[in-house]
Structure formats: structure tokens, C-alpha cells
Amino acid sequence: MKAFGLQKNAGQSWIELGGKVYSFLAGDNMHPEYVEIAEMWKRVEKKISKLGYKPNTSCVLHELEEEEKIEKLRGHSEKLAISFGLLKMSKGSTIRVSKNLRICLDCHNAAKLISKAVEREIIVRDNKRFHHFKHGICSCSDYW
């Protein structure tokens, strides 16, 4: 890819709240509410870890140390968008996220557990299909 000057598209997710669309790029910490979003993810990650969540670093293709890979996963755009939705939306409301790329296995597993831990429906539309997460189960039956 480098020889031809090609670059992979960055992961990007969108969530609509109150008629306004909020966009998140993977690894982007420039959002005005990034600190609150990151804190929300830490709280959610603690909850889902109790349900068995372990970061799947096989999704990170970089030659990085394991802890650096886990940090990269924490910055995935769909996790940022879901965390933002949890911060801003009323309890019990469905979180709907759109994504430009396919959801990675780690984010898919995390979203399943988030739906169970916070008792919310989460819908992620990636570039292949809709994923409807509810009670720790996805509508795709984990089809990959």
C-alpha cells in the first residue's frame, strides 16, 4: 500500500442526538467532551470486565506492546460514540451508531456486554450489516 501511496480509511462513527450528528474518529482525542467520554468508557469497561470482557488485541494490526494495543482499542470510534450516547441519552433509550468500516471483533464483543451491563439496546450499522445488541446478544448471531 505504501508503494502505491494508498492509505486505509480511518474508523469513523456517527451518533445522532437531538437532531445533531456527532462524529468520532478512531483515536481522536480532540472532541470537546473527550475527557468525559473517556471516563464513561472506563466505567463501562469495569462493568463489562466483570461479565468476562477481555480486550481482543488480535484486532490491532500494529507492532505494538500489548498495553499499547489495548489503548488503541479503547479509542475505537464506535466505543467513543457508544460512550457519548451513554453520557447524553436518557436511561433506557436505544443507542444508534453508524460506522464507515466493519465493526471489529473486540468492539462487537464489547457492545454485546455493554447492552447487558447497562440494560440498553445498541444498534450499530457498519458497512456490511446492522448489529442489534440486546441483553448481551447480537442479531447477527456473531456471524463474521
C-alpha positions as CSV (number, residue, x, y, z in Angstrom):
1,M,0.0,0.0,0.0
2,K,2.8,2.4,0.8
3,A,4.5,1.9,-2.5
4,F,1.3,3.0,-4.3
5,G,0.6,5.8,-1.8
6,L,-2.6,4.2,-0.6
7,Q,-4.0,4.7,2.9
8,K,-6.6,2.9,4.8
9,N,-9.7,4.9,5.8
10,A,-9.7,5.8,9.5
11,G,-12.6,4.3,11.5
12,Q,-15.4,6.8,11.9
13,S,-18.7,6.5,13.7
14,W,-21.7,8.8,14.0
15,I,-24.4,9.2,16.5
16,E,-27.4,11.5,16.2
17,L,-28.8,13.2,19.3
18,G,-31.4,15.9,19.3
19,G,-31.3,16.4,15.6
20,K,-27.5,16.9,15.6
21,V,-24.9,14.4,14.3
22,Y,-21.8,13.8,16.3
23,S,-18.8,12.3,14.6
24,F,-16.0,10.3,16.2
25,L,-12.7,9.2,14.5
26,A,-10.7,6.3,15.9
27,G,-8.0,7.6,18.3
28,D,-9.3,11.2,18.1
29,N,-9.0,12.9,21.5
30,M,-9.9,16.4,20.2
31,H,-13.6,16.1,20.9
32,P,-14.6,18.9,23.3
33,E,-16.0,16.3,25.7
34,Y,-13.3,13.7,25.3
35,V,-12.4,13.6,29.0
36,E,-16.0,12.8,30.0
37,I,-16.3,10.3,27.1
38,A,-13.0,8.5,28.2
39,E,-14.2,8.5,31.8
40,M,-17.5,6.9,30.8
41,W,-15.6,4.2,28.8
42,K,-13.5,3.4,31.9
43,R,-16.7,2.9,34.0
44,V,-18.3,0.8,31.3
45,E,-15.1,-1.2,30.8
46,K,-15.1,-2.0,34.5
47,K,-18.7,-3.2,34.3
48,I,-18.2,-5.4,31.3
49,S,-14.9,-6.8,32.6
50,K,-17.0,-8.3,35.5
51,L,-19.1,-10.0,32.8
52,G,-16.0,-11.5,31.2
53,Y,-14.8,-8.8,28.8
54,K,-11.1,-9.1,27.8
55,P,-9.7,-6.9,25.1
56,N,-9.1,-8.8,21.9
57,T,-5.9,-7.3,20.7
58,S,-5.8,-9.5,17.6
59,C,-7.9,-6.7,16.0
60,V,-4.9,-4.3,16.3
61,L,-2.6,-4.8,13.4
62,H,0.2,-2.6,14.6
63,E,3.6,-3.8,16.0
64,L,2.9,-2.5,19.5
65,E,3.2,-3.7,23.1
66,E,0.1,-5.4,24.5
67,E,-0.9,-2.4,26.7
68,E,-0.5,0.0,23.7
69,K,-2.8,-2.3,21.7
70,I,-5.4,-2.2,24.5
71,E,-5.2,1.6,24.5
72,K,-5.7,1.6,20.7
73,L,-8.9,-0.5,21.2
74,R,-10.2,2.0,23.8
75,G,-10.0,4.7,21.1
76,H,-12.1,2.9,18.5
77,S,-14.7,5.2,17.1
78,E,-17.8,3.0,18.0
79,K,-16.7,2.8,21.6
80,L,-16.4,6.6,21.7
81,A,-19.8,7.0,20.1
82,I,-21.5,4.5,22.4
83,S,-19.8,6.1,25.5
84,F,-21.1,9.5,24.3
85,G,-24.6,8.1,23.9
86,L,-24.5,6.7,27.4
87,L,-23.4,10.2,28.7
88,K,-26.0,12.2,26.8
89,M,-29.1,10.0,26.3
90,S,-31.7,9.2,28.9
91,K,-31.6,5.9,30.6
92,G,-33.3,3.1,28.6
93,S,-33.2,4.8,25.3
94,T,-31.7,2.9,22.3
95,I,-28.2,4.0,21.2
96,R,-27.9,4.0,17.4
97,V,-24.4,4.3,15.8
98,S,-23.4,4.3,12.2
99,K,-19.9,3.3,11.1
100,N,-17.9,3.6,7.9
101,L,-16.0,0.3,8.3
102,R,-16.9,-3.1,9.6
103,I,-17.1,-3.3,13.4
104,C,-14.1,-5.2,14.8
105,L,-14.5,-8.3,16.8
106,D,-13.4,-6.6,20.0
107,C,-15.9,-3.8,19.7
108,H,-18.6,-6.3,18.7
109,N,-18.0,-8.3,21.9
110,A,-17.8,-5.2,24.0
111,A,-21.1,-3.9,22.6
112,K,-22.8,-7.2,23.4
113,L,-21.6,-7.0,27.0
114,I,-22.4,-3.2,27.3
115,S,-26.0,-3.9,26.2
116,K,-26.3,-6.4,29.1
117,A,-24.4,-4.4,31.7
118,V,-26.3,-1.1,31.2
119,E,-29.6,-2.7,30.1
120,R,-29.7,-0.8,26.8
121,E,-30.3,-1.7,23.2
122,I,-27.5,-0.7,20.9
123,I,-27.7,-0.7,17.2
124,V,-24.5,-0.4,15.1
125,R,-24.8,-0.1,11.4
126,D,-21.4,-0.9,9.9
127,N,-20.6,-1.1,6.2
128,K,-21.9,-4.7,6.0
129,R,-24.9,-5.1,8.2
130,F,-27.0,-3.9,11.2
131,H,-26.0,-5.3,14.6
132,H,-28.7,-5.1,17.1
133,F,-27.3,-5.7,20.6
134,K,-29.8,-6.6,23.4
135,H,-29.3,-8.5,26.7
136,G,-25.8,-9.5,25.6
137,I,-26.8,-11.0,22.3
138,C,-26.3,-9.7,18.8
139,S,-28.9,-10.1,16.0
140,C,-26.1,-11.3,13.6
141,S,-25.6,-14.4,15.8
142,D,-21.9,-13.5,15.8
143,Y,-21.7,-14.1,12.1
144,W,-18.3,-13.0,10.9
